[in-house]
């Protein structure tokens, strides 16, 4: 058996969490663009869309590397797992905690909360797998 044929023990948890992170990040990002948030923040929509596409592509490559049993897949997920919560937290949490109505309500808050919680779980799981040498 080679590493490329069978995934490492730590990769399954990271993979599931990574897919869950996409489940929250993609609709939140679409909501951002639908509401014109990049323009309100003075950010060019094409620049931001390229950056988001790059992050999602990097996450996909990380998933592929996890499937190959490569440690760099976990390294990518440590970074991705921190990127999404930091980005969402800095931009959205100050608005949410004020108690004012937030976008579409509960679903919008769920996207942000999901990105933060699941992103931190992705990063932590990847870090634990690296430390325990499960990858």
Chimera marker file (.cmm) of the C-alpha trace (Angstrom):
<marker_set name="trace">
<marker id="1" x="0.000" y="0.000" z="0.000" r="1" g="1" b="0" radius="0.5"/>
<marker id="2" x="1.281" y="3.417" z="-0.874" r="1" g="1" b="0" radius="0.5"/>
<marker id="3" x="0.172" y="6.703" z="0.605" r="1" g="1" b="0" radius="0.5"/>
<marker id="4" x="-1.418" y="7.760" z="-2.668" r="1" g="1" b="0" radius="0.5"/>
<marker id="5" x="-3.708" y="4.700" z="-2.655" r="1" g="1" b="0" radius="0.5"/>
<marker id="6" x="-5.096" y="5.123" z="0.842" r="1" g="1" b="0" radius="0.5"/>
<marker id="7" x="-5.776" y="8.336" z="2.672" r="1" g="1" b="0" radius="0.5"/>
<marker id="8" x="-4.137" y="8.975" z="6.016" r="1" g="1" b="0" radius="0.5"/>
<marker id="9" x="-6.245" y="8.637" z="9.205" r="1" g="1" b="0" radius="0.5"/>
<marker id="10" x="-6.420" y="12.384" z="9.876" r="1" g="1" b="0" radius="0.5"/>
<marker id="11" x="-7.578" y="13.330" z="6.407" r="1" g="1" b="0" radius="0.5"/>
<marker id="12" x="-11.205" y="12.115" z="6.584" r="1" g="1" b="0" radius="0.5"/>
<marker id="13" x="-12.182" y="14.581" z="9.332" r="1" g="1" b="0" radius="0.5"/>
<marker id="14" x="-10.421" y="17.446" z="7.566" r="1" g="1" b="0" radius="0.5"/>
<marker id="15" x="-12.102" y="16.555" z="4.282" r="1" g="1" b="0" radius="0.5"/>
<marker id="16" x="-15.622" y="16.526" z="5.729" r="1" g="1" b="0" radius="0.5"/>
<marker id="17" x="-15.036" y="19.790" z="7.584" r="1" g="1" b="0" radius="0.5"/>
<marker id="18" x="-13.537" y="21.381" z="4.462" r="1" g="1" b="0" radius="0.5"/>
<marker id="19" x="-16.637" y="20.508" z="2.446" r="1" g="1" b="0" radius="0.5"/>
<marker id="20" x="-18.819" y="21.902" z="5.242" r="1" g="1" b="0" radius="0.5"/>
<marker id="21" x="-16.771" y="25.095" z="5.147" r="1" g="1" b="0" radius="0.5"/>
<marker id="22" x="-17.519" y="25.449" z="1.436" r="1" g="1" b="0" radius="0.5"/>
<marker id="23" x="-21.204" y="24.879" z="2.239" r="1" g="1" b="0" radius="0.5"/>
<marker id="24" x="-21.165" y="28.057" z="4.342" r="1" g="1" b="0" radius="0.5"/>
<marker id="25" x="-18.577" y="30.134" z="2.443" r="1" g="1" b="0" radius="0.5"/>
<marker id="26" x="-20.056" y="29.880" z="-1.052" r="1" g="1" b="0" radius="0.5"/>
<marker id="27" x="-23.608" y="31.074" z="-0.230" r="1" g="1" b="0" radius="0.5"/>
<marker id="28" x="-22.231" y="33.811" z="2.010" r="1" g="1" b="0" radius="0.5"/>
<marker id="29" x="-19.965" y="35.025" z="-0.790" r="1" g="1" b="0" radius="0.5"/>
<marker id="30" x="-22.828" y="34.937" z="-3.288" r="1" g="1" b="0" radius="0.5"/>
<marker id="31" x="-24.926" y="36.940" z="-0.848" r="1" g="1" b="0" radius="0.5"/>
<marker id="32" x="-22.103" y="39.496" z="-0.566" r="1" g="1" b="0" radius="0.5"/>
<marker id="33" x="-22.070" y="40.019" z="-4.314" r="1" g="1" b="0" radius="0.5"/>
<marker id="34" x="-25.869" y="40.017" z="-4.642" r="1" g="1" b="0" radius="0.5"/>
<marker id="35" x="-26.089" y="42.811" z="-2.075" r="1" g="1" b="0" radius="0.5"/>
<marker id="36" x="-23.256" y="44.816" z="-3.603" r="1" g="1" b="0" radius="0.5"/>
<marker id="37" x="-21.031" y="44.527" z="-0.533" r="1" g="1" b="0" radius="0.5"/>
<marker id="38" x="-17.727" y="44.768" z="-2.448" r="1" g="1" b="0" radius="0.5"/>
<marker id="39" x="-18.752" y="48.136" z="-3.924" r="1" g="1" b="0" radius="0.5"/>
<marker id="40" x="-19.930" y="49.414" z="-0.532" r="1" g="1" b="0" radius="0.5"/>
<marker id="41" x="-16.519" y="48.548" z="0.909" r="1" g="1" b="0" radius="0.5"/>
<marker id="42" x="-14.728" y="50.180" z="-2.002" r="1" g="1" b="0" radius="0.5"/>
<marker id="43" x="-13.401" y="46.868" z="-3.331" r="1" g="1" b="0" radius="0.5"/>
<marker id="44" x="-13.516" y="46.052" z="-7.011" r="1" g="1" b="0" radius="0.5"/>
<marker id="45" x="-15.886" y="43.124" z="-7.629" r="1" g="1" b="0" radius="0.5"/>
<marker id="46" x="-13.582" y="41.526" z="-10.241" r="1" g="1" b="0" radius="0.5"/>
<marker id="47" x="-10.616" y="41.702" z="-7.859" r="1" g="1" b="0" radius="0.5"/>
<marker id="48" x="-12.596" y="40.239" z="-4.978" r="1" g="1" b="0" radius="0.5"/>
<marker id="49" x="-14.152" y="37.528" z="-7.150" r="1" g="1" b="0" radius="0.5"/>
<marker id="50" x="-10.675" y="36.535" z="-8.345" r="1" g="1" b="0" radius="0.5"/>
<marker id="51" x="-9.411" y="36.384" z="-4.749" r="1" g="1" b="0" radius="0.5"/>
<marker id="52" x="-12.378" y="34.262" z="-3.643" r="1" g="1" b="0" radius="0.5"/>
<marker id="53" x="-11.975" y="31.940" z="-6.643" r="1" g="1" b="0" radius="0.5"/>
<marker id="54" x="-8.292" y="31.597" z="-5.791" r="1" g="1" b="0" radius="0.5"/>
<marker id="55" x="-9.107" y="30.650" z="-2.182" r="1" g="1" b="0" radius="0.5"/>
<marker id="56" x="-11.690" y="28.076" z="-3.263" r="1" g="1" b="0" radius="0.5"/>
<marker id="57" x="-9.269" y="26.641" z="-5.827" r="1" g="1" b="0" radius="0.5"/>
<marker id="58" x="-6.556" y="26.422" z="-3.169" r="1" g="1" b="0" radius="0.5"/>
<marker id="59" x="-8.997" y="24.652" z="-0.869" r="1" g="1" b="0" radius="0.5"/>
<marker id="60" x="-9.834" y="22.190" z="-3.675" r="1" g="1" b="0" radius="0.5"/>
<marker id="61" x="-6.142" y="21.497" z="-4.263" r="1" g="1" b="0" radius="0.5"/>
<marker id="62" x="-5.773" y="20.948" z="-0.518" r="1" g="1" b="0" radius="0.5"/>
<marker id="63" x="-8.611" y="18.421" z="-0.645" r="1" g="1" b="0" radius="0.5"/>
<marker id="64" x="-6.888" y="16.659" z="-3.544" r="1" g="1" b="0" radius="0.5"/>
<marker id="65" x="-3.600" y="16.532" z="-1.631" r="1" g="1" b="0" radius="0.5"/>
<marker id="66" x="-5.423" y="15.119" z="1.407" r="1" g="1" b="0" radius="0.5"/>
<marker id="67" x="-6.764" y="12.379" z="-0.827" r="1" g="1" b="0" radius="0.5"/>
<marker id="68" x="-3.203" y="11.654" z="-1.858" r="1" g="1" b="0" radius="0.5"/>
<marker id="69" x="-2.174" y="11.418" z="1.806" r="1" g="1" b="0" radius="0.5"/>
<marker id="70" x="0.166" y="14.404" z="1.482" r="1" g="1" b="0" radius="0.5"/>
<marker id="71" x="0.971" y="16.610" z="4.472" r="1" g="1" b="0" radius="0.5"/>
<marker id="72" x="0.746" y="19.735" z="2.350" r="1" g="1" b="0" radius="0.5"/>
<marker id="73" x="-3.025" y="19.118" z="2.107" r="1" g="1" b="0" radius="0.5"/>
<marker id="74" x="-3.230" y="19.587" z="5.864" r="1" g="1" b="0" radius="0.5"/>
<marker id="75" x="-0.964" y="22.642" z="5.707" r="1" g="1" b="0" radius="0.5"/>
<marker id="76" x="-3.275" y="24.247" z="3.158" r="1" g="1" b="0" radius="0.5"/>
<marker id="77" x="-6.234" y="23.527" z="5.431" r="1" g="1" b="0" radius="0.5"/>
<marker id="78" x="-4.564" y="25.116" z="8.438" r="1" g="1" b="0" radius="0.5"/>
<marker id="79" x="-4.323" y="28.327" z="6.388" r="1" g="1" b="0" radius="0.5"/>
<marker id="80" x="-7.744" y="28.064" z="4.707" r="1" g="1" b="0" radius="0.5"/>
<marker id="81" x="-9.343" y="27.196" z="8.032" r="1" g="1" b="0" radius="0.5"/>
<marker id="82" x="-8.019" y="30.459" z="9.444" r="1" g="1" b="0" radius="0.5"/>
<marker id="83" x="-8.640" y="32.617" z="6.376" r="1" g="1" b="0" radius="0.5"/>
<marker id="84" x="-12.426" y="32.178" z="6.152" r="1" g="1" b="0" radius="0.5"/>
<marker id="85" x="-13.202" y="32.837" z="9.845" r="1" g="1" b="0" radius="0.5"/>
<marker id="86" x="-10.871" y="35.820" z="10.015" r="1" g="1" b="0" radius="0.5"/>
<marker id="87" x="-12.283" y="37.331" z="6.822" r="1" g="1" b="0" radius="0.5"/>
<marker id="88" x="-15.904" y="36.713" z="7.840" r="1" g="1" b="0" radius="0.5"/>
<marker id="89" x="-15.331" y="37.706" z="11.453" r="1" g="1" b="0" radius="0.5"/>
<marker id="90" x="-13.631" y="40.998" z="10.695" r="1" g="1" b="0" radius="0.5"/>
<marker id="91" x="-16.150" y="42.045" z="8.075" r="1" g="1" b="0" radius="0.5"/>
<marker id="92" x="-19.423" y="40.708" z="9.498" r="1" g="1" b="0" radius="0.5"/>
<marker id="93" x="-19.279" y="40.157" z="13.259" r="1" g="1" b="0" radius="0.5"/>
<marker id="94" x="-19.235" y="43.863" z="14.189" r="1" g="1" b="0" radius="0.5"/>
<marker id="95" x="-22.502" y="44.299" z="12.287" r="1" g="1" b="0" radius="0.5"/>
<marker id="96" x="-24.109" y="41.121" z="13.658" r="1" g="1" b="0" radius="0.5"/>
<marker id="97" x="-23.318" y="41.799" z="17.335" r="1" g="1" b="0" radius="0.5"/>
<marker id="98" x="-24.988" y="45.215" z="17.233" r="1" g="1" b="0" radius="0.5"/>
<marker id="99" x="-28.327" y="43.417" z="17.201" r="1" g="1" b="0" radius="0.5"/>
<marker id="100" x="-29.537" y="45.295" z="14.140" r="1" g="1" b="0" radius="0.5"/>
<marker id="101" x="-31.272" y="43.260" z="11.424" r="1" g="1" b="0" radius="0.5"/>
<marker id="102" x="-28.602" y="41.523" z="9.373" r="1" g="1" b="0" radius="0.5"/>
<marker id="103" x="-29.194" y="40.940" z="5.672" r="1" g="1" b="0" radius="0.5"/>
<marker id="104" x="-31.673" y="38.071" z="5.175" r="1" g="1" b="0" radius="0.5"/>
<marker id="105" x="-31.847" y="37.298" z="8.878" r="1" g="1" b="0" radius="0.5"/>
<marker id="106" x="-31.112" y="33.906" z="10.398" r="1" g="1" b="0" radius="0.5"/>
<marker id="107" x="-29.725" y="32.332" z="7.231" r="1" g="1" b="0" radius="0.5"/>
<marker id="108" x="-27.224" y="35.142" z="6.751" r="1" g="1" b="0" radius="0.5"/>
<marker id="109" x="-26.088" y="34.867" z="10.362" r="1" g="1" b="0" radius="0.5"/>
<marker id="110" x="-25.883" y="31.086" z="9.979" r="1" g="1" b="0" radius="0.5"/>
<marker id="111" x="-23.519" y="31.450" z="7.001" r="1" g="1" b="0" radius="0.5"/>
<marker id="112" x="-21.183" y="33.708" z="8.965" r="1" g="1" b="0" radius="0.5"/>
<marker id="113" x="-21.364" y="31.617" z="12.124" r="1" g="1" b="0" radius="0.5"/>
<marker id="114" x="-20.811" y="28.444" z="10.138" r="1" g="1" b="0" radius="0.5"/>
<marker id="115" x="-17.778" y="29.888" z="8.397" r="1" g="1" b="0" radius="0.5"/>
<marker id="116" x="-16.256" y="30.906" z="11.710" r="1" g="1" b="0" radius="0.5"/>
<marker id="117" x="-16.953" y="27.713" z="13.667" r="1" g="1" b="0" radius="0.5"/>
<marker id="118" x="-16.287" y="25.225" z="10.876" r="1" g="1" b="0" radius="0.5"/>
<marker id="119" x="-13.244" y="27.164" z="9.652" r="1" g="1" b="0" radius="0.5"/>
<marker id="120" x="-11.688" y="27.018" z="13.099" r="1" g="1" b="0" radius="0.5"/>
<marker id="121" x="-12.484" y="23.287" z="13.274" r="1" g="1" b="0" radius="0.5"/>
<marker id="122" x="-10.833" y="22.745" z="9.876" r="1" g="1" b="0" radius="0.5"/>
<marker id="123" x="-7.707" y="24.557" z="10.969" r="1" g="1" b="0" radius="0.5"/>
<marker id="124" x="-7.566" y="22.797" z="14.350" r="1" g="1" b="0" radius="0.5"/>
<marker id="125" x="-8.156" y="19.344" z="12.852" r="1" g="1" b="0" radius="0.5"/>
<marker id="126" x="-5.457" y="19.895" z="10.243" r="1" g="1" b="0" radius="0.5"/>
<marker id="127" x="-3.021" y="21.134" z="12.870" r="1" g="1" b="0" radius="0.5"/>
<marker id="128" x="-3.727" y="18.160" z="15.148" r="1" g="1" b="0" radius="0.5"/>
<marker id="129" x="-3.226" y="15.755" z="12.224" r="1" g="1" b="0" radius="0.5"/>
<marker id="130" x="0.127" y="17.387" z="11.454" r="1" g="1" b="0" radius="0.5"/>
<marker id="131" x="1.259" y="17.310" z="15.085" r="1" g="1" b="0" radius="0.5"/>
<marker id="132" x="0.201" y="13.684" z="15.565" r="1" g="1" b="0" radius="0.5"/>
<marker id="133" x="1.777" y="12.860" z="12.197" r="1" g="1" b="0" radius="0.5"/>
<marker id="134" x="-1.502" y="11.373" z="10.948" r="1" g="1" b="0" radius="0.5"/>
<marker id="135" x="-0.590" y="12.770" z="7.551" r="1" g="1" b="0" radius="0.5"/>
<link id1="1" id2="2" r="1" g="1" b="0" radius="0.2"/>
<link id1="2" id2="3" r="1" g="1" b="0" radius="0.2"/>
<link id1="3" id2="4" r="1" g="1" b="0" radius="0.2"/>
<link id1="4" id2="5" r="1" g="1" b="0" radius="0.2"/>
<link id1="5" id2="6" r="1" g="1" b="0" radius="0.2"/>
<link id1="6" id2="7" r="1" g="1" b="0" radius="0.2"/>
<link id1="7" id2="8" r="1" g="1" b="0" radius="0.2"/>
<link id1="8" id2="9" r="1" g="1" b="0" radius="0.2"/>
<link id1="9" id2="10" r="1" g="1" b="0" radius="0.2"/>
<link id1="10" id2="11" r="1" g="1" b="0" radius="0.2"/>
<link id1="11" id2="12" r="1" g="1" b="0" radius="0.2"/>
<link id1="12" id2="13" r="1" g="1" b="0" radius="0.2"/>
<link id1="13" id2="14" r="1" g="1" b="0" radius="0.2"/>
<link id1="14" id2="15" r="1" g="1" b="0" radius="0.2"/>
<link id1="15" id2="16" r="1" g="1" b="0" radius="0.2"/>
<link id1="16" id2="17" r="1" g="1" b="0" radius="0.2"/>
<link id1="17" id2="18" r="1" g="1" b="0" radius="0.2"/>
<link id1="18" id2="19" r="1" g="1" b="0" radius="0.2"/>
<link id1="19" id2="20" r="1" g="1" b="0" radius="0.2"/>
<link id1="20" id2="21" r="1" g="1" b="0" radius="0.2"/>
<link id1="21" id2="22" r="1" g="1" b="0" radius="0.2"/>
<link id1="22" id2="23" r="1" g="1" b="0" radius="0.2"/>
<link id1="23" id2="24" r="1" g="1" b="0" radius="0.2"/>
<link id1="24" id2="25" r="1" g="1" b="0" radius="0.2"/>
<link id1="25" id2="26" r="1" g="1" b="0" radius="0.2"/>
<link id1="26" id2="27" r="1" g="1" b="0" radius="0.2"/>
<link id1="27" id2="28" r="1" g="1" b="0" radius="0.2"/>
<link id1="28" id2="29" r="1" g="1" b="0" radius="0.2"/>
<link id1="29" id2="30" r="1" g="1" b="0" radius="0.2"/>
<link id1="30" id2="31" r="1" g="1" b="0" radius="0.2"/>
<link id1="31" id2="32" r="1" g="1" b="0" radius="0.2"/>
<link id1="32" id2="33" r="1" g="1" b="0" radius="0.2"/>
<link id1="33" id2="34" r="1" g="1" b="0" radius="0.2"/>
<link id1="34" id2="35" r="1" g="1" b="0" radius="0.2"/>
<link id1="35" id2="36" r="1" g="1" b="0" radius="0.2"/>
<link id1="36" id2="37" r="1" g="1" b="0" radius="0.2"/>
<link id1="37" id2="38" r="1" g="1" b="0" radius="0.2"/>
<link id1="38" id2="39" r="1" g="1" b="0" radius="0.2"/>
<link id1="39" id2="40" r="1" g="1" b="0" radius="0.2"/>
<link id1="40" id2="41" r="1" g="1" b="0" radius="0.2"/>
<link id1="41" id2="42" r="1" g="1" b="0" radius="0.2"/>
<link id1="42" id2="43" r="1" g="1" b="0" radius="0.2"/>
<link id1="43" id2="44" r="1" g="1" b="0" radius="0.2"/>
<link id1="44" id2="45" r="1" g="1" b="0" radius="0.2"/>
<link id1="45" id2="46" r="1" g="1" b="0" radius="0.2"/>
<link id1="46" id2="47" r="1" g="1" b="0" radius="0.2"/>
<link id1="47" id2="48" r="1" g="1" b="0" radius="0.2"/>
<link id1="48" id2="49" r="1" g="1" b="0" radius="0.2"/>
<link id1="49" id2="50" r="1" g="1" b="0" radius="0.2"/>
<link id1="50" id2="51" r="1" g="1" b="0" radius="0.2"/>
<link id1="51" id2="52" r="1" g="1" b="0" radius="0.2"/>
<link id1="52" id2="53" r="1" g="1" b="0" radius="0.2"/>
<link id1="53" id2="54" r="1" g="1" b="0" radius="0.2"/>
<link id1="54" id2="55" r="1" g="1" b="0" radius="0.2"/>
<link id1="55" id2="56" r="1" g="1" b="0" radius="0.2"/>
<link id1="56" id2="57" r="1" g="1" b="0" radius="0.2"/>
<link id1="57" id2="58" r="1" g="1" b="0" radius="0.2"/>
<link id1="58" id2="59" r="1" g="1" b="0" radius="0.2"/>
<link id1="59" id2="60" r="1" g="1" b="0" radius="0.2"/>
<link id1="60" id2="61" r="1" g="1" b="0" radius="0.2"/>
<link id1="61" id2="62" r="1" g="1" b="0" radius="0.2"/>
<link id1="62" id2="63" r="1" g="1" b="0" radius="0.2"/>
<link id1="63" id2="64" r="1" g="1" b="0" radius="0.2"/>
<link id1="64" id2="65" r="1" g="1" b="0" radius="0.2"/>
<link id1="65" id2="66" r="1" g="1" b="0" radius="0.2"/>
<link id1="66" id2="67" r="1" g="1" b="0" radius="0.2"/>
<link id1="67" id2="68" r="1" g="1" b="0" radius="0.2"/>
<link id1="68" id2="69" r="1" g="1" b="0" radius="0.2"/>
<link id1="69" id2="70" r="1" g="1" b="0" radius="0.2"/>
<link id1="70" id2="71" r="1" g="1" b="0" radius="0.2"/>
<link id1="71" id2="72" r="1" g="1" b="0" radius="0.2"/>
<link id1="72" id2="73" r="1" g="1" b="0" radius="0.2"/>
<link id1="73" id2="74" r="1" g="1" b="0" radius="0.2"/>
<link id1="74" id2="75" r="1" g="1" b="0" radius="0.2"/>
<link id1="75" id2="76" r="1" g="1" b="0" radius="0.2"/>
<link id1="76" id2="77" r="1" g="1" b="0" radius="0.2"/>
<link id1="77" id2="78" r="1" g="1" b="0" radius="0.2"/>
<link id1="78" id2="79" r="1" g="1" b="0" radius="0.2"/>
<link id1="79" id2="80" r="1" g="1" b="0" radius="0.2"/>
<link id1="80" id2="81" r="1" g="1" b="0" radius="0.2"/>
<link id1="81" id2="82" r="1" g="1" b="0" radius="0.2"/>
<link id1="82" id2="83" r="1" g="1" b="0" radius="0.2"/>
<link id1="83" id2="84" r="1" g="1" b="0" radius="0.2"/>
<link id1="84" id2="85" r="1" g="1" b="0" radius="0.2"/>
<link id1="85" id2="86" r="1" g="1" b="0" radius="0.2"/>
<link id1="86" id2="87" r="1" g="1" b="0" radius="0.2"/>
<link id1="87" id2="88" r="1" g="1" b="0" radius="0.2"/>
<link id1="88" id2="89" r="1" g="1" b="0" radius="0.2"/>
<link id1="89" id2="90" r="1" g="1" b="0" radius="0.2"/>
<link id1="90" id2="91" r="1" g="1" b="0" radius="0.2"/>
<link id1="91" id2="92" r="1" g="1" b="0" radius="0.2"/>
<link id1="92" id2="93" r="1" g="1" b="0" radius="0.2"/>
<link id1="93" id2="94" r="1" g="1" b="0" radius="0.2"/>
<link id1="94" id2="95" r="1" g="1" b="0" radius="0.2"/>
<link id1="95" id2="96" r="1" g="1" b="0" radius="0.2"/>
<link id1="96" id2="97" r="1" g="1" b="0" radius="0.2"/>
<link id1="97" id2="98" r="1" g="1" b="0" radius="0.2"/>
<link id1="98" id2="99" r="1" g="1" b="0" radius="0.2"/>
<link id1="99" id2="100" r="1" g="1" b="0" radius="0.2"/>
<link id1="100" id2="101" r="1" g="1" b="0" radius="0.2"/>
<link id1="101" id2="102" r="1" g="1" b="0" radius="0.2"/>
<link id1="102" id2="103" r="1" g="1" b="0" radius="0.2"/>
<link id1="103" id2="104" r="1" g="1" b="0" radius="0.2"/>
<link id1="104" id2="105" r="1" g="1" b="0" radius="0.2"/>
<link id1="105" id2="106" r="1" g="1" b="0" radius="0.2"/>
<link id1="106" id2="107" r="1" g="1" b="0" radius="0.2"/>
<link id1="107" id2="108" r="1" g="1" b="0" radius="0.2"/>
<link id1="108" id2="109" r="1" g="1" b="0" radius="0.2"/>
<link id1="109" id2="110" r="1" g="1" b="0" radius="0.2"/>
<link id1="110" id2="111" r="1" g="1" b="0" radius="0.2"/>
<link id1="111" id2="112" r="1" g="1" b="0" radius="0.2"/>
<link id1="112" id2="113" r="1" g="1" b="0" radius="0.2"/>
<link id1="113" id2="114" r="1" g="1" b="0" radius="0.2"/>
<link id1="114" id2="115" r="1" g="1" b="0" radius="0.2"/>
<link id1="115" id2="116" r="1" g="1" b="0" radius="0.2"/>
<link id1="116" id2="117" r="1" g="1" b="0" radius="0.2"/>
<link id1="117" id2="118" r="1" g="1" b="0" radius="0.2"/>
<link id1="118" id2="119" r="1" g="1" b="0" radius="0.2"/>
<link id1="119" id2="120" r="1" g="1" b="0" radius="0.2"/>
<link id1="120" id2="121" r="1" g="1" b="0" radius="0.2"/>
<link id1="121" id2="122" r="1" g="1" b="0" radius="0.2"/>
<link id1="122" id2="123" r="1" g="1" b="0" radius="0.2"/>
<link id1="123" id2="124" r="1" g="1" b="0" radius="0.2"/>
<link id1="124" id2="125" r="1" g="1" b="0" radius="0.2"/>
<link id1="125" id2="126" r="1" g="1" b="0" radius="0.2"/>
<link id1="126" id2="127" r="1" g="1" b="0" radius="0.2"/>
<link id1="127" id2="128" r="1" g="1" b="0" radius="0.2"/>
<link id1="128" id2="129" r="1" g="1" b="0" radius="0.2"/>
<link id1="129" id2="130" r="1" g="1" b="0" radius="0.2"/>
<link id1="130" id2="131" r="1" g="1" b="0" radius="0.2"/>
<link id1="131" id2="132" r="1" g="1" b="0" radius="0.2"/>
<link id1="132" id2="133" r="1" g="1" b="0" radius="0.2"/>
<link id1="133" id2="134" r="1" g="1" b="0" radius="0.2"/>
<link id1="134" id2="135" r="1" g="1" b="0" radius="0.2"/>
</marker_set>
